[in-house]
Amino acid sequence: MKTKLPVVSNITPGEILLEEWITPHDLTCYQVSQRTGIPASRLTEITKGRRAITADTGIPASRRHTELAVCDDIETVYKPLRRHSSLGRVSPVVFEKQPTLNIKAA
């Protein structure tokens, strides 16, 4: 007895690019083109499934994806834990947990 395989729709790389990268970062194809140097017309064609992703398209896009990942790591991991001299050499997370002082204005 043969097992039937599920029907898989033809998802293009452009759809994945749009749904998993452009839309979640609240970007437009124009903004991505400005940041990566890929022509906006090429990105639009890729996201509509009319054009394939080639090496000259993929390299700048993957570079920008890496930059966004590093920036996200810096914002979510490094900055909250880094010690600041203006906060008495404590991290922002520790500083915010400290009790506030009741200082009255003169």
N, C-alpha and C positions, 0 to 999 in steps of 0.2 A: 504494500500500500504506500503510495506516494504522499508525502506531506506537502500541503499547499503552503507556499510562501506568501507572506502578507504583501499586499500591493503597496508599493512605495511610490509616492509622488516624485516627480522630477524637480527636486529642489536645486536651484542654481547657486553657485558661489556668491552671486550678487545678492540673492535673497538672504543668505547667511550673513553677508557683510552688512546689509541693511538692518536686519532684525537683531543681530547679536552685537553689533559694534556701533553703527551710526545712530540708530534710534535710542539705545540705552544711554548714550552719552549726550543726548539732546543736541545732535549735530545735524546739519543739512549736507547734501552732497557738495554744495558750493563751499561750505566751511571746511570740509575734509579736503577738497581740492586745493584750497588756499594753504592749508597746513602741511600737506604732503607734496604739493607740486604736481599732482596728477591732474590733467585737464578735467574740468567739471563735466564736459560732454562725455568723456570716457567713463567717468564714474556713474553718470546717469544711465548710460547704455549698459554698464555692468549690472547695476542694481535692477534694471528692468529685464535682465536675462538676454539681452541682445548681443552681448559681447563677452568674450572670455577674459579671465584674469591672466595676464602674461607676466613674465619675469620683470619687465620694466614697470609694470603696474604694481606687482606684489611687493617688491623690495621697499619702496617708499611707504606703502601702507603698513607693512609689518614693522618698519622702523617707528612709525607714529604710534602704532599699537603698543610697542615696547615702551616708548616715552610716556604714554598715558599710564601704563601699569606701574612704572617707576614712580611717577608723580603721585599716584594713588597710594603706593606704599609709604612714601615720604609723609603725605598728609595724614594717613591713618595710623601709622606705626611710629615713625621717627619723631615727628613734631610733638605729639602729646607726651612723649617720654623724655625728650631732650631737656636737660637742665638749663634754665635761663638765669643769667646774672641779675636781670632786673626783677626776678621773682625770689631772690634770696637763694639762688643755686638749687631750686627745686623744679620739678617738672610741672607743666600746666595742670596735669591730672591731680598731682599731690596738692598744688596750690589751691585749686578749686575746692578741695575737700577740707581745707583748713577753716576753722571758725573765723567769721568776720569780726572785726573790731568795731565797736560803736564809738565812732569819733564824731563829736559835735562840732559844727562849724562855728568859728568865733564871731 
